[in-house]
Amino acid sequence: MGKVTGDSPQPEFDLECQGDSVRIRLLRPDFIARSEARRLLANLENVREIVVDFRDVRSVGQGFSDEVFRVFANRHSGIVIHPEHASPAVLAMIKHVRPTAPRETPAH
């Protein structure tokens, strides 16, 4: 299992890699921009599953959600992306950009 933390002065996320699965724990309360999503998903084109843990996230912007759950998902259709521990507001934004968004995965 490998662990990587985002490179910004204040880390944005934690990555845990296990085989062809990646768990991403978001470390800030708000993620708004597409650029944040692109940093989050950089170099993850070869995994089969991405679990995004929204535990401490209050809100996500349409650009962030769209980049993760529609743009990246469409470009890499073989990768399954699951939200986890998302608030109702975060889940609503995910469903807004991708109405067929998978249900939140249960806590492990």
Buried (B, 14 or more C-beta within 10 A) or exposed (E): EEEBEBEEEEEBBBBBBEEEEBBBBBBBEEBBEBEBBBBBBEEBEEBEBBBBBBEEBEBBBEBBBBBBBBBBBEEBEEBBBBBBBBBEEBBEBBBBBBEEBEEBBEEE
